[in-house]
C-alpha cells in the first residue's frame, strides 16, 4: 500500500527542498541548515527533515496550479487586520 500525502505536505516538501538547495550552495552542513532555517519555520525534527529531503519529487507529486492558488492566501495579513480592529 502506498502512503498518500496531501497538498500541504507537498508544498512543505517543495519549500524545504528550495531552502536546502539554496543553503547547501553556500556550504552549510545539513545540521546547520536544519537548525537555522528549517526547525524555526517548520518545527520538524532532524529525522523528519531527512525524510522530507528524500521524499520523491516526481511529476505526479507536484502541486497543480489550481491547488497552489489556495496556498498563496496570506493568513498573517488577515490576523493583523483582526487585531487592529480589536477582534481575537
N, C-alpha and C positions, 0 to 999 in steps of 0.2 A: 504494500500500500504506500502510495506517495503522499508525503506531507505537503499540504497546500498552504500557501501564505496569502494574506490579504494585501490590498493596495498599500496600506500604511507601512507594512513590513517591507514591501518592495521599495518604497520611497526611502525608508530608513537605510536600506542596503545601498541604494544609489548615493545617498548623501554621505554615508560613512566612507564608501569607496572613493568618492570625489575628494573628501578631506584627506584620506590616506594617500591617494595619488599625488596630491599637491605637496604634502608634508614629507613624503618619502624622498622626493626630488631634492629637498633641502638638506637631506642627510640625517634626519631624526630617526631614532630607533622606534620599533613598533611600540615599546612600552611608553616612550615619551609622547608619541602621537596619541596613544590611548589616554595617558594621564592628563595631557594639556588640552586636547581638543575633543575627544570622544566622550570620556566619562562625565565632564561637566555639562555637556549638552544633552546627551542621550541617556546617561545613567546606566550604561551597560557595564557588566563585569568584564575583566580582561578576557576571560574564557569566551564569553558571548561575543566580544569584539572579534576574536579569531574565527569564531563560527560564521559571523557575518562576512568577514573577508573571504572565506572560502565558499560562500553561497554562490550557486551558479548564476551566471549573468548571460543567459541565453535569450534570444529574441522573444520567446513566449513569456518571459518574466518581466519584460519592460512594461511600464505603465502606459496604458493607452491615453491619448491626448484628452479624451472626454473625461476620464477619471482624474487626470492631472489637474484639470481646472478646479476641481473641488479642493485639492490640496493647497492651492495658492491663496486661499482665504486667510486674511490676517486677523487672527483672534486677538492678538495683543492690542490692535487698534480698537476693537470693539470694547475690550475690557477697560482701556484708558478712557473712552468716552463715557462708559457707565460710571466709572469712579469720579470723573469730573462732574457728572450730573447727580452724584450722591447715591447712586444705586449700588447695591452689593449683592 
